[in-house]
């Protein structure tokens, strides 16, 4: 059993990181052993206020974005995330509401943390999801020295009223993976 841990932070405002292997690895089974992360940002949440008529009671809460990681070394035999289109058609004008999509190699793993209001403090807790979750099952693999493994973080925008948007890459333009964010992904090879 071999454990490999990949870590990066949001200091460069991108949710994508590439790692070059310095050793060869041969295995048949690949698992996600653990994902630890602290991902929160005002781009990843939407505040919702709910009032009760004539009661003077207002409840403020926030919904936060779903998160996923796409691993370029997986194929459709290993991991595929299925979802329905939000109907916005920004990426492809041919797409309609609820048209099906698959993203190869993407694994949803949790949701963003919540930024707390100014003066309340900050939620600095690191979220952790321990598995194991099998990605490759009984398929002999060889990762050669110099192989580049790329991990890309995705989120679902919740800031459009009444609509949860399609999966979107965290990038320098979205600024969703900011300098207060970090992630550690541990893979287990057998």
TORPA-4810 file (N, C-alpha, C, O; in nm, 3 decimals):
<nodes>
NODE_1_0.084_-0.117_0.000_0.000_0.000_0.000_0.089_0.124_0.000_0.181_0.136_0.081_X
NODE_2_0.061_0.215_-0.091_0.134_0.341_-0.101_0.035_0.456_-0.085_-0.072_0.455_-0.146_X
NODE_3_0.071_0.555_-0.004_-0.011_0.674_0.013_0.060_0.793_-0.051_0.179_0.816_-0.027_X
NODE_4_-0.013_0.868_-0.131_0.039_0.990_-0.192_-0.053_1.105_-0.151_-0.175_1.095_-0.165_X
NODE_5_0.004_1.215_-0.099_-0.075_1.330_-0.059_-0.039_1.449_-0.147_0.078_1.480_-0.168_X
NODE_6_-0.142_1.515_-0.197_-0.126_1.631_-0.285_-0.191_1.750_-0.216_-0.308_1.745_-0.178_X
NODE_7_-0.115_1.859_-0.200_-0.164_1.977_-0.127_-0.137_2.103_-0.207_-0.032_2.116_-0.270_X
NODE_8_-0.233_2.195_-0.205_-0.210_2.327_-0.261_-0.303_2.428_-0.196_-0.404_2.392_-0.134_X
NODE_9_-0.267_2.554_-0.210_-0.344_2.663_-0.149_-0.395_2.756_-0.257_-0.358_2.744_-0.374_X
NODE_10_-0.480_2.849_-0.217_-0.539_2.944_-0.311_-0.460_3.071_-0.329_-0.514_3.171_-0.378_X
NODE_11_-0.335_3.070_-0.290_-0.256_3.194_-0.300_-0.241_3.245_-0.443_-0.221_3.364_-0.464_X
NODE_12_-0.252_3.154_-0.542_-0.241_3.199_-0.681_-0.377_3.211_-0.748_-0.385_3.226_-0.870_X
NODE_13_-0.485_3.204_-0.670_-0.622_3.221_-0.718_-0.664_3.123_-0.826_-0.743_3.157_-0.914_X
NODE_14_-0.613_3.002_-0.819_-0.658_2.901_-0.915_-0.688_2.772_-0.839_-0.622_2.739_-0.741_X
NODE_15_-0.787_2.702_-0.886_-0.823_2.576_-0.823_-0.759_2.456_-0.890_-0.796_2.342_-0.860_X
NODE_16_-0.664_2.479_-0.980_-0.598_2.370_-1.051_-0.452_2.361_-1.009_-0.383_2.462_-0.998_X
NODE_17_-0.407_2.238_-0.984_-0.267_2.217_-0.948_-0.217_2.092_-1.020_-0.288_1.993_-1.032_X
NODE_18_-0.093_2.099_-1.069_-0.029_1.987_-1.138_0.092_1.941_-1.057_0.170_2.022_-1.008_X
NODE_19_0.106_1.809_-1.044_0.215_1.749_-0.967_0.289_1.650_-1.056_0.227_1.570_-1.125_X
NODE_20_0.422_1.657_-1.053_0.506_1.566_-1.133_0.562_1.457_-1.043_0.622_1.486_-0.939_X
NODE_21_0.542_1.331_-1.081_0.590_1.219_-1.001_0.741_1.204_-1.014_0.796_1.216_-1.123_X
NODE_22_0.807_1.177_-0.903_0.952_1.158_-0.905_0.989_1.011_-0.886_1.107_0.976_-0.877_X
NODE_23_0.886_0.925_-0.880_0.906_0.782_-0.862_0.803_0.709_-0.947_0.694_0.763_-0.972_X
NODE_24_0.834_0.588_-0.992_0.738_0.507_-1.066_0.647_0.433_-0.968_0.692_0.387_-0.863_X
NODE_25_0.518_0.422_-1.005_0.421_0.350_-0.923_0.346_0.250_-1.008_0.298_0.283_-1.116_X
NODE_26_0.338_0.124_-0.958_0.259_0.020_-1.023_0.152_-0.024_-0.925_0.181_-0.051_-0.808_X
NODE_27_0.026_-0.032_-0.972_-0.084_-0.068_-0.884_-0.202_-0.117_-0.967_-0.203_-0.102_-1.090_X
NODE_28_-0.301_-0.178_-0.901_-0.424_-0.223_-0.966_-0.547_-0.151_-0.913_-0.648_-0.139_-0.982_X
NODE_29_-0.537_-0.102_-0.790_-0.651_-0.035_-0.726_-0.606_0.102_-0.676_-0.498_0.118_-0.620_X
NODE_30_-0.693_0.200_-0.699_-0.665_0.337_-0.653_-0.784_0.386_-0.573_-0.898_0.377_-0.617_X
NODE_31_-0.757_0.438_-0.455_-0.861_0.489_-0.366_-0.832_0.635_-0.330_-0.717_0.676_-0.321_X
NODE_32_-0.938_0.712_-0.310_-0.925_0.839_-0.239_-0.933_0.801_-0.092_-1.037_0.753_-0.046_X
NODE_33_-0.827_0.822_-0.020_-0.821_0.786_0.122_-0.880_0.897_0.209_-0.952_0.871_0.306_X
NODE_34_-0.848_1.024_0.173_-0.892_1.134_0.257_-0.886_1.264_0.178_-0.797_1.283_0.095_X
NODE_35_-0.980_1.353_0.204_-0.977_1.489_0.151_-0.999_1.583_0.268_-1.103_1.580_0.334_X
NODE_36_-0.900_1.667_0.294_-0.911_1.770_0.398_-0.908_1.905_0.326_-0.824_1.928_0.239_X
NODE_37_-1.000_1.994_0.363_-1.005_2.121_0.291_-1.062_2.232_0.377_-1.141_2.210_0.469_X
NODE_38_-1.021_2.350_0.344_-1.078_2.472_0.399_-1.104_2.562_0.278_-1.016_2.636_0.233_X
NODE_39_-1.225_2.555_0.227_-1.261_2.631_0.108_-1.385_2.712_0.142_-1.494_2.658_0.163_X
NODE_40_-1.367_2.843_0.148_-1.478_2.934_0.172_-1.445_3.066_0.106_-1.329_3.103_0.093_X
NODE_41_-1.549_3.136_0.064_-1.528_3.259_-0.009_-1.665_3.319_-0.032_-1.764_3.246_-0.039_X
NODE_42_-1.675_3.450_-0.044_-1.806_3.511_-0.067_-1.863_3.473_-0.204_-1.983_3.491_-0.227_X
NODE_43_-1.780_3.422_-0.295_-1.829_3.374_-0.425_-1.894_3.236_-0.414_-1.958_3.190_-0.508_X
NODE_44_-1.877_3.171_-0.300_-1.925_3.033_-0.282_-2.046_3.023_-0.190_-2.083_2.913_-0.148_X
NODE_45_-2.108_3.136_-0.158_-2.224_3.131_-0.072_-2.324_3.239_-0.109_-2.290_3.338_-0.173_X
NODE_46_-2.447_3.218_-0.068_-2.552_3.316_-0.089_-2.635_3.325_0.038_-2.686_3.225_0.088_X
NODE_47_-2.648_3.447_0.088_-2.724_3.468_0.211_-2.872_3.472_0.178_-2.914_3.530_0.078_X
NODE_48_-2.950_3.409_0.265_-3.094_3.404_0.247_-3.158_3.452_0.376_-3.123_3.405_0.485_X
NODE_49_-3.252_3.545_0.366_-3.326_3.592_0.483_-3.471_3.546_0.468_-3.530_3.555_0.361_X
NODE_50_-3.526_3.497_0.577_-3.664_3.451_0.576_-3.737_3.518_0.692_-3.695_3.507_0.807_X
NODE_51_-3.842_3.587_0.661_-3.918_3.657_0.764_-4.053_3.593_0.787_-4.106_3.526_0.698_X
NODE_52_-4.109_3.614_0.903_-4.241_3.564_0.937_-4.334_3.684_0.948_-4.309_3.775_1.026_X
NODE_53_-4.440_3.684_0.870_-4.531_3.798_0.866_-4.584_3.833_1.004_-4.629_3.746_1.078_X
NODE_54_-4.577_3.962_1.037_-4.631_4.018_1.162_-4.567_3.963_1.288_-4.614_3.993_1.398_X
NODE_55_-4.464_3.885_1.277_-4.402_3.829_1.398_-4.274_3.903_1.433_-4.221_3.889_1.543_X
NODE_56_-4.224_3.981_1.337_-4.100_4.053_1.362_-3.978_3.963_1.372_-3.875_4.004_1.425_X
NODE_57_-3.989_3.843_1.322_-3.880_3.746_1.332_-3.819_3.725_1.193_-3.890_3.690_1.099_X
NODE_58_-3.691_3.746_1.182_-3.621_3.721_1.057_-3.506_3.627_1.083_-3.428_3.647_1.176_X
NODE_59_-3.495_3.524_1.003_-3.387_3.426_1.016_-3.294_3.443_0.897_-3.337_3.433_0.783_X
NODE_60_-3.167_3.468_0.924_-3.067_3.479_0.818_-2.983_3.353_0.816_-2.936_3.306_0.920_X
NODE_61_-2.965_3.299_0.699_-2.879_3.182_0.682_-2.809_3.194_0.546_-2.834_3.289_0.472_X
NODE_62_-2.725_3.102_0.516_-2.656_3.104_0.387_-2.649_2.963_0.331_-2.631_2.867_0.405_X
NODE_63_-2.664_2.953_0.199_-2.638_2.826_0.133_-2.500_2.836_0.071_-2.459_2.943_0.025_X
NODE_64_-2.428_2.725_0.070_-2.291_2.726_0.017_-2.280_2.629_-0.101_-2.359_2.536_-0.114_X
NODE_65_-2.182_2.654_-0.184_-2.163_2.578_-0.308_-2.118_2.435_-0.283_-2.041_2.407_-0.190_X
NODE_66_-2.166_2.345_-0.366_-2.113_2.209_-0.370_-1.975_2.215_-0.433_-1.948_2.299_-0.519_X
NODE_67_-1.886_2.124_-0.390_-1.748_2.121_-0.439_-1.717_1.984_-0.499_-1.774_1.883_-0.459_X
NODE_68_-1.627_1.982_-0.596_-1.583_1.857_-0.658_-1.439_1.874_-0.704_-1.392_1.986_-0.724_X
NODE_69_-1.370_1.762_-0.722_-1.235_1.763_-0.777_-1.233_1.675_-0.902_-1.285_1.563_-0.901_X
NODE_70_-1.173_1.726_-1.009_-1.156_1.649_-1.132_-1.010_1.606_-1.140_-0.920_1.688_-1.124_X
NODE_71_-0.989_1.476_-1.165_-0.855_1.419_-1.172_-0.829_1.374_-1.315_-0.899_1.287_-1.365_X
NODE_72_-0.729_1.433_-1.380_-0.704_1.408_-1.522_-0.654_1.267_-1.552_-0.651_1.226_-1.668_X
NODE_73_-0.616_1.193_-1.451_-0.563_1.058_-1.471_-0.672_0.951_-1.465_-0.640_0.832_-1.471_X
NODE_74_-0.798_0.991_-1.454_-0.910_0.897_-1.453_-0.983_0.902_-1.586_-0.978_1.003_-1.656_X
NODE_75_-1.050_0.792_-1.622_-1.130_0.792_-1.744_-1.272_0.747_-1.711_-1.306_0.729_-1.594_X
NODE_76_-1.354_0.728_-1.813_-1.496_0.696_-1.791_-1.516_0.560_-1.725_-1.624_0.534_-1.673_X
NODE_77_-1.416_0.473_-1.727_-1.426_0.345_-1.658_-1.407_0.363_-1.508_-1.446_0.278_-1.429_X
NODE_78_-1.346_0.474_-1.469_-1.312_0.496_-1.329_-1.414_0.583_-1.256_-1.464_0.545_-1.151_X
NODE_79_-1.444_0.699_-1.313_-1.523_0.796_-1.239_-1.587_0.894_-1.336_-1.519_0.952_-1.420_X
NODE_80_-1.718_0.912_-1.326_-1.789_1.005_-1.412_-1.903_1.067_-1.332_-1.979_0.996_-1.267_X
NODE_81_-1.913_1.198_-1.336_-2.020_1.266_-1.263_-2.128_1.310_-1.362_-2.101_1.377_-1.461_X
NODE_82_-2.249_1.270_-1.332_-2.365_1.299_-1.417_-2.444_1.413_-1.354_-2.468_1.413_-1.233_X
NODE_83_-2.485_1.510_-1.437_-2.572_1.616_-1.386_-2.657_1.671_-1.500_-2.629_1.645_-1.617_X
NODE_84_-2.760_1.748_-1.465_-2.852_1.805_-1.562_-2.822_1.953_-1.580_-2.789_2.023_-1.484_X
NODE_85_-2.832_2.001_-1.704_-2.798_2.139_-1.737_-2.892_2.238_-1.668_-3.010_2.211_-1.647_X
NODE_86_-2.835_2.355_-1.634_-2.916_2.458_-1.567_-2.998_2.542_-1.666_-3.079_2.625_-1.624_X
NODE_87_-2.977_2.521_-1.796_-3.057_2.591_-1.896_-3.004_2.727_-1.934_-3.064_2.794_-2.018_X
NODE_88_-2.894_2.771_-1.876_-2.841_2.904_-1.906_-2.779_2.910_-2.045_-2.781_3.015_-2.109_X
NODE_89_-2.724_2.798_-2.095_-2.671_2.790_-2.230_-2.548_2.874_-2.256_-2.514_2.899_-2.372_X
NODE_90_-2.479_2.918_-2.151_-2.362_3.003_-2.170_-2.251_2.930_-2.245_-2.191_2.985_-2.337_X
NODE_91_-2.223_2.806_-2.207_-2.115_2.730_-2.269_-2.156_2.678_-2.407_-2.073_2.671_-2.498_X
NODE_92_-2.280_2.642_-2.423_-2.327_2.584_-2.548_-2.472_2.628_-2.570_-2.561_2.583_-2.497_X
NODE_93_-2.499_2.715_-2.668_-2.636_2.765_-2.688_-2.736_2.657_-2.728_-2.857_2.680_-2.725_X
NODE_94_-2.686_2.539_-2.765_-2.774_2.428_-2.802_-2.835_2.359_-2.680_-2.932_2.284_-2.693_X
NODE_95_-2.778_2.383_-2.563_-2.823_2.312_-2.444_-2.949_2.374_-2.386_-2.966_2.496_-2.385_X
NODE_96_-3.035_2.289_-2.339_-3.159_2.332_-2.275_-3.161_2.286_-2.131_-3.078_2.205_-2.089_X
NODE_97_-3.255_2.338_-2.057_-3.273_2.299_-1.917_-3.288_2.147_-1.909_-3.363_2.085_-1.984_X
NODE_98_-3.214_2.089_-1.816_-3.217_1.945_-1.786_-3.156_1.855_-1.893_-3.175_1.734_-1.887_X
NODE_99_-3.082_1.911_-1.990_-3.005_1.825_-2.080_-2.895_1.757_-1.997_-2.835_1.822_-1.911_X
NODE_100_-2.868_1.629_-2.022_-2.769_1.557_-1.940_-2.625_1.589_-1.978_-2.594_1.615_-2.094_X
NODE_101_-2.539_1.585_-1.877_-2.395_1.604_-1.894_-2.321_1.497_-1.815_-2.371_1.446_-1.715_X
NODE_102_-2.202_1.465_-1.860_-2.109_1.382_-1.783_-1.976_1.454_-1.779_-1.932_1.506_-1.881_X
NODE_103_-1.912_1.459_-1.663_-1.776_1.510_-1.654_-1.690_1.392_-1.610_-1.706_1.341_-1.499_X
NODE_104_-1.599_1.351_-1.697_-1.515_1.235_-1.672_-1.408_1.270_-1.569_-1.343_1.374_-1.579_X
NODE_105_-1.391_1.182_-1.470_-1.285_1.200_-1.370_-1.318_1.295_-1.258_-1.227_1.335_-1.184_X
NODE_106_-1.444_1.334_-1.241_-1.481_1.430_-1.137_-1.553_1.361_-1.022_-1.643_1.281_-1.042_X
NODE_107_-1.510_1.394_-0.900_-1.566_1.336_-0.778_-1.616_1.447_-0.686_-1.535_1.523_-0.634_X
NODE_108_-1.749_1.459_-0.664_-1.799_1.554_-0.565_-1.753_1.511_-0.426_-1.753_1.392_-0.395_X
NODE_109_-1.714_1.607_-0.341_-1.663_1.568_-0.209_-1.718_1.649_-0.093_-1.686_1.616_0.021_X
NODE_110_-1.796_1.749_-0.113_-1.848_1.825_0.001_-1.901_1.960_-0.042_-1.943_1.978_-0.157_X
NODE_111_-1.898_2.053_0.049_-1.947_2.187_0.020_-1.857_2.291_0.086_-1.783_2.261_0.180_X
NODE_112_-1.864_2.412_0.034_-1.782_2.521_0.086_-1.824_2.554_0.229_-1.939_2.535_0.268_X
NODE_113_-1.728_2.606_0.305_-1.759_2.657_0.439_-1.825_2.793_0.426_-1.832_2.850_0.317_X
NODE_114_-1.874_2.844_0.538_-1.942_2.972_0.536_-1.854_3.081_0.594_-1.795_3.064_0.701_X
NODE_115_-1.844_3.194_0.523_-1.778_3.312_0.577_-1.872_3.369_0.683_-1.989_3.393_0.655_X
NODE_116_-1.824_3.391_0.801_-1.910_3.448_0.905_-1.909_3.599_0.895_-1.814_3.658_0.844_X
NODE_117_-2.014_3.660_0.945_-2.028_3.805_0.936_-1.915_3.877_1.009_-1.857_3.824_1.104_X
NODE_118_-1.887_3.998_0.963_-1.784_4.080_1.025_-1.818_4.101_1.172_-1.932_4.133_1.205_X
NODE_119_-1.722_4.083_1.258_-1.744_4.098_1.401_-1.784_3.969_1.470_-1.776_3.959_1.593_X
NODE_120_-1.828_3.868_1.392_-1.868_3.741_1.449_-1.748_3.647_1.459_-1.747_3.554_1.540_X
NODE_121_-1.648_3.672_1.377_-1.532_3.585_1.374_-1.528_3.513_1.241_-1.591_3.554_1.145_X
NODE_122_-1.453_3.407_1.238_-1.439_3.332_1.114_-1.439_3.184_1.144_-1.385_3.139_1.245_X
NODE_123_-1.501_3.108_1.056_-1.503_2.963_1.069_-1.375_2.909_1.006_-1.366_2.896_0.884_X
NODE_124_-1.277_2.879_1.090_-1.147_2.834_1.041_-1.134_2.682_1.043_-1.025_2.629_1.021_X
NODE_125_-1.242_2.613_1.069_-1.236_2.468_1.079_-1.201_2.406_0.944_-1.250_2.450_0.840_X
NODE_126_-1.117_2.304_0.948_-1.085_2.227_0.828_-1.184_2.113_0.819_-1.202_2.038_0.915_X
NODE_127_-1.248_2.098_0.704_-1.340_1.987_0.684_-1.262_1.867_0.637_-1.164_1.882_0.563_X
NODE_128_-1.304_1.749_0.678_-1.234_1.628_0.640_-1.334_1.521_0.601_-1.434_1.499_0.670_X
NODE_129_-1.307_1.455_0.490_-1.389_1.342_0.447_-1.297_1.222_0.430_-1.219_1.217_0.334_X
NODE_130_-1.305_1.128_0.520_-1.224_1.007_0.512_-1.306_0.898_0.446_-1.424_0.880_0.478_X
NODE_131_-1.244_0.826_0.356_-1.316_0.725_0.280_-1.270_0.586_0.324_-1.282_0.566_0.444_X
NODE_132_-1.222_0.491_0.255_-1.170_0.499_0.118_-1.282_0.493_0.014_-1.385_0.429_0.034_X
NODE_133_-1.258_0.561_-0.096_-1.348_0.561_-0.211_-1.269_0.508_-0.330_-1.170_0.569_-0.370_X
NODE_134_-1.312_0.395_-0.387_-1.236_0.331_-0.494_-1.259_0.404_-0.627_-1.372_0.420_-0.672_X
NODE_135_-1.149_0.446_-0.686_-1.152_0.513_-0.816_-1.117_0.418_-0.930_-1.183_0.419_-1.034_X
NODE_136_-1.015_0.336_-0.912_-0.974_0.237_-1.012_-0.983_0.100_-0.947_-0.927_0.077_-0.839_X
NODE_137_-1.054_0.008_-1.013_-1.079_-0.124_-0.956_-1.015_-0.233_-1.042_-1.058_-0.258_-1.154_X
NODE_138_-0.912_-0.298_-0.988_-0.850_-0.415_-1.048_-0.812_-0.394_-1.196_-0.836_-0.480_-1.280_X
NODE_139_-0.753_-0.278_-1.224_-0.701_-0.247_-1.359_-0.555_-0.210_-1.344_-0.524_-0.102_-1.294_X
NODE_140_-0.464_-0.297_-1.387_-0.321_-0.268_-1.371_-0.281_-0.134_-1.434_-0.315_-0.104_-1.549_X
NODE_141_-0.209_-0.055_-1.356_-0.165_0.079_-1.398_-0.016_0.093_-1.372_0.038_0.033_-1.279_X
NODE_142_0.050_0.173_-1.453_0.189_0.212_-1.427_0.197_0.363_-1.446_0.171_0.414_-1.555_X
NODE_143_0.234_0.432_-1.341_0.261_0.575_-1.349_0.412_0.591_-1.353_0.480_0.561_-1.254_X
NODE_144_0.465_0.637_-1.465_0.609_0.648_-1.484_0.664_0.774_-1.416_0.590_0.868_-1.385_X
NODE_145_0.795_0.773_-1.394_0.863_0.893_-1.343_0.837_1.007_-1.442_0.851_0.988_-1.563_X
NODE_146_0.802_1.123_-1.392_0.774_1.237_-1.478_0.629_1.254_-1.517_0.593_1.355_-1.577_X
NODE_147_0.544_1.155_-1.485_0.400_1.168_-1.514_0.345_1.286_-1.436_0.377_1.304_-1.318_X
NODE_148_0.263_1.365_-1.501_0.201_1.481_-1.436_0.056_1.446_-1.401_-0.022_1.406_-1.487_X
NODE_149_0.021_1.461_-1.273_-0.116_1.442_-1.226_-0.176_1.580_-1.201_-0.121_1.660_-1.125_X
NODE_150_-0.288_1.607_-1.266_-0.353_1.737_-1.252_-0.486_1.721_-1.178_-0.568_1.637_-1.213_X
NODE_151_-0.505_1.804_-1.077_-0.628_1.810_-0.999_-0.692_1.947_-1.025_-0.624_2.049_-1.016_X
NODE_152_-0.821_1.950_-1.058_-0.893_2.075_-1.082_-1.016_2.079_-0.992_-1.095_1.985_-0.989_X
NODE_153_-1.032_2.189_-0.920_-1.147_2.205_-0.832_-1.264_2.270_-0.907_-1.245_2.361_-0.987_X
NODE_154_-1.383_2.220_-0.878_-1.505_2.273_-0.938_-1.601_2.313_-0.827_-1.593_2.263_-0.715_X
NODE_155_-1.693_2.405_-0.859_-1.797_2.445_-0.766_-1.925_2.470_-0.844_-1.924_2.481_-0.966_X
NODE_156_-2.037_2.480_-0.771_-2.164_2.515_-0.833_-2.208_2.650_-0.777_-2.225_2.665_-0.656_X
NODE_157_-2.226_2.747_-0.865_-2.264_2.881_-0.825_-2.405_2.880_-0.765_-2.499_2.830_-0.827_X
NODE_158_-2.417_2.936_-0.645_-2.547_2.944_-0.579_-2.596_3.089_-0.571_-2.695_3.117_-0.503_X
NODE_159_-2.528_3.180_-0.641_-2.561_3.322_-0.627_-2.662_3.373_-0.730_-2.684_3.494_-0.739_X
NODE_160_-2.722_3.284_-0.806_-2.828_3.322_-0.899_-2.961_3.285_-0.835_-2.984_3.168_-0.804_X
NODE_161_-3.048_3.383_-0.814_-3.175_3.358_-0.743_-3.252_3.241_-0.802_-3.280_3.237_-0.921_X
NODE_162_-3.284_3.147_-0.717_-3.369_3.035_-0.755_-3.304_2.931_-0.843_-3.374_2.844_-0.895_X
NODE_163_-3.172_2.936_-0.861_-3.109_2.844_-0.954_-2.970_2.803_-0.904_-2.890_2.888_-0.866_X
NODE_164_-2.943_2.674_-0.904_-2.808_2.625_-0.877_-2.745_2.598_-1.012_-2.798_2.518_-1.090_X
NODE_165_-2.634_2.664_-1.040_-2.573_2.661_-1.173_-2.497_2.531_-1.198_-2.479_2.449_-1.108_X
NODE_166_-2.452_2.514_-1.322_-2.371_2.399_-1.362_-2.238_2.398_-1.288_-2.198_2.499_-1.230_X
NODE_167_-2.170_2.284_-1.290_-2.036_2.275_-1.234_-1.945_2.370_-1.311_-1.948_2.374_-1.434_X
NODE_168_-1.864_2.448_-1.239_-1.776_2.547_-1.300_-1.637_2.533_-1.240_-1.622_2.513_-1.119_X
NODE_169_-1.536_2.545_-1.324_-1.398_2.537_-1.280_-1.363_2.657_-1.193_-1.393_2.771_-1.229_X
NODE_170_-1.300_2.632_-1.078_-1.249_2.742_-0.997_-1.126_2.797_-1.067_-1.030_2.724_-1.091_X
NODE_171_-1.131_2.925_-1.101_-1.022_2.981_-1.179_-0.987_3.120_-1.130_-1.050_3.173_-1.038_X
NODE_172_-0.888_3.179_-1.193_-0.849_3.315_-1.161_-0.958_3.414_-1.191_-0.963_3.522_-1.131_X
NODE_173_-1.049_3.380_-1.284_-1.157_3.472_-1.316_-1.271_3.463_-1.215_-1.334_3.564_-1.185_X
NODE_174_-1.297_3.345_-1.163_-1.405_3.332_-1.064_-1.359_3.374_-0.925_-1.441_3.417_-0.843_X
NODE_175_-1.229_3.362_-0.898_-1.171_3.393_-0.766_-1.235_3.313_-0.653_-1.230_3.354_-0.537_X
NODE_176_-1.294_3.198_-0.687_-1.360_3.118_-0.585_-1.262_3.043_-0.496_-1.297_3.006_-0.384_X
NODE_177_-1.140_3.020_-0.544_-1.036_2.953_-0.464_-0.936_3.061_-0.426_-0.835_3.079_-0.494_X
NODE_178_-0.964_3.132_-0.317_-0.885_3.250_-0.280_-0.773_3.214_-0.183_-0.753_3.097_-0.152_X
NODE_179_-0.702_3.316_-0.137_-0.583_3.292_-0.055_-0.612_3.235_0.084_-0.518_3.199_0.155_X
NODE_180_-0.737_3.227_0.124_-0.770_3.163_0.253_-0.807_3.016_0.235_-0.842_2.949_0.332_X
NODE_181_-0.800_2.966_0.112_-0.841_2.829_0.082_-0.720_2.736_0.070_-0.612_2.777_0.028_X
NODE_182_-0.741_2.609_0.109_-0.639_2.506_0.089_-0.705_2.370_0.084_-0.817_2.352_0.133_X
NODE_183_-0.634_2.273_0.024_-0.687_2.137_0.012_-0.573_2.037_0.015_-0.465_2.063_-0.040_X
NODE_184_-0.596_1.922_0.080_-0.504_1.809_0.084_-0.582_1.685_0.040_-0.684_1.651_0.099_X
NODE_185_-0.534_1.619_-0.064_-0.598_1.497_-0.115_-0.500_1.382_-0.100_-0.387_1.390_-0.151_X
NODE_186_-0.541_1.276_-0.031_-0.456_1.158_-0.013_-0.511_1.043_-0.095_-0.626_1.003_-0.079_X
NODE_187_-0.426_0.990_-0.182_-0.460_0.872_-0.263_-0.390_0.750_-0.209_-0.277_0.758_-0.160_X
NODE_188_-0.457_0.637_-0.217_-0.400_0.508_-0.173_-0.389_0.419_-0.295_-0.488_0.393_-0.363_X
NODE_189_-0.267_0.370_-0.322_-0.240_0.281_-0.435_-0.213_0.141_-0.383_-0.135_0.124_-0.289_X
NODE_190_-0.276_0.042_-0.442_-0.256_-0.098_-0.401_-0.233_-0.186_-0.522_-0.214_-0.306_-0.508_X
</nodes>
